[in-house]
């Protein structure tokens, strides 16, 4: 029979019952002049797509391999066309490089 014992921890009760143990709120803080003004500069426009939008379409070189494991997390692979490197090599193309 497995007997597990939990050590007594009085601070845990204080942590989860602040209405009994925590002091009252202090005085409010003053907002500075700088905080109340707009931030100078231009607003940046995002050019990227949201994750939800990217998931709807397939990207070149990416291959969905379904869900895996108990967590059922999505998985996939990519080939050389999905690489942005200088000299992408496709592992299935076992051609020797000239040079």
Buried (B, 14 or more C-beta within 10 A) or exposed (E): EEEEEEEEEEEEEEEEEEEEEEEEEEEEEEEEEEEEEEEEEEEEEEEEEEEEEEEEEEEEBEEEEEEEEEEEEEEEEEBBEBEEEEEEEEEEEEEEEEE
